[in-house]
Amino acid sequence: MNLTPQEIVNELNKFIVGQEQAKRAVAIAIRNRWRRQQLPEDIQKEITPKNILMIGPTGVGKTEIARRLAQLLGAPFIKVEATKYTEVGYHGRDVESMVRDLVEASVAIIRENHHKSLETKAREKTSQKLLELLLPDSKGSPWSDEDMTTEEDQERLKRTRKKLLVKLEAGELEDRKVEMSVESKQVPMAMFSNMGWESMDPEMQAMFEKLIPKQSSTREFTVREARKILMEKETEGMIDRNKLSEEAIALAENQGIIFIDELDKVCGNDDGRGPDVSRQGVQRDLLPVVEGTTINTKYGSIKTDHILFIAAGAFHFAKPSDLMPELQGRFPIRVELTDLNREDFLRILTEPQNALTKQYIDLLSAEGVDLKFTKDGIEALAEMAYQVNQIAQNIGARRLHTILERVVEEISFAAPHVSKKKSTIDAKYVREKLESIVQHEDMSKFIL
């Protein structure tokens, strides 16, 4: 997608309030990818992505910026936590597995694209398969060729099948029952529990997957259910596996985004007491991946040279300078995200397309409840969230989820049973539900 930096920022503004510096940084990094692809191949190889380090407390939008960016671009994206990894040779996930996860995300995108392009052809084949299940004409069936002794009988069968096909495509047979054989492949995870299925070599994984026998069983489905299964099976059967793998690898290499959260938690200590396998060791293993290396996956080898890495951390007790110097140099763009104030909370509750107040209105509309938030009610919610963040630990916009759930709890619980289907949340209602809790500092820490 060929979006300018300003267009990218405008799209992010629909979902994320504030943090303009971070939005501009990611927008420029994405545009630089497009710029690189316009250049001759020999120059493309020399230009590396400008990885980004986001610094800021929890709940201010670090992850959301990266996630929305990937959705906007249709790019493969994964979020990982640096603390989940350990140095190679120790129990735990190795750093390279994040790249394999990215390839899996890329495969899912390419597979979906192939499914869409093959949908028409797969639907035709599915209709024919459903017709055979509804009105078999194979040997030994009530409509077998042995029974079709005359041309008139055969012609009658054709007419019947044609009428049935019209009804099938018109959706008139969706609840009709059919029997169908389905296959399932079970990976015996217990067999690999000691060695770790995830840490196994990708080629070894692929080999075991091929060796594991498929189990089939005959089950009864409605036509509606059978259509979904058959559509998936027919589409998968038409996909070129080699082409799928090549396209997925290319997409991950050129468009992939890996978001590494809690990077500050792997800042190593320098006290020299024993191996630091989940901190300094992770940094050492992360360095070649971010610098650019080749990693084997079950879909083929992938180069990480042009994957965009966005790292994030609160850096309350550590500084970016506590990271290994080589790793620091691989995140040249540093952006600091600011704490959220009352005005930010107010905007978060009203401006984004997926604003929390809109979510609750939509949820309760499913019960026929007409929920309304008054202006002073929203202001009271923002004020309460800000106050609690000052009293307890500051968790940013996530505090709004807890506050709103507490406020709407009674309405939500009674929604299926009440006859009065209109509810209004104003400042008075918010204070009634929260004021006693907010004023009691210890209680607010536990409840809100």
Salt bridges, closest charged atoms under 4 A:
GLU11 OE2 - LYS14 NZ 3.07
GLU20 OE2 - LYS23 NZ 3.72
GLU64 OE1 - ARG67 NH2 2.77
GLU64 OE2 - ARG68 NE 2.82
GLU81 OE2 - LYS79 NZ 3.92
GLU81 OE1 - LYS84 NZ 3.70
GLU87 OE1 - ARG284 NH2 3.36
ASP94 OD2 - ARG100 NH1 3.99
GLU96 OE1 - ARG100 NH2 3.49
ASP101 OD2 - ARG93 NH2 3.03
GLU104 OE2 - LYS298 NZ 3.68
GLU112 OE2 - LYS116 NZ 3.77
GLU119 OE2 - ARG123 NH2 2.66
ASP137 OD2 - ARG161 NH1 3.74
ASP153 OD1 - ARG156 NH2 2.84
GLU174 OE2 - ARG227 NH1 2.77
ASP175 OD1 - ARG224 NH1 2.97
GLU183 OE1 - LYS214 NZ 3.99
GLU198 OE1 - ARG93 NE 3.18
GLU209 OE2 - LYS298 NZ 3.44
GLU234 OE2 - LYS129 NZ 2.70
GLU236 OE2 - ARG111 NE 3.01
GLU236 OE2 - HIS115 NE2 2.92
GLU236 OE1 - ARG241 NH1 3.03
GLU247 OE1 - HIS114 NE2 3.00
ASP261 OD2 - LYS79 NZ 3.70
ASP264 OD2 - LYS265 NZ 3.63
ASP271 OD2 - ARG273 NH2 2.93
GLU291 OE2 - ARG330 NE 3.98
ASP322 OD1 - LYS319 NZ 3.82
GLU351 OE2 - ARG347 NE 3.13
ASP370 OD2 - LYS372 NZ 3.17
GLU383 OE1 - ARG342 NE 2.58
GLU410 OE1 - LYS433 NZ 2.50
GLU441 OE2 - LYS445 NZ 3.68
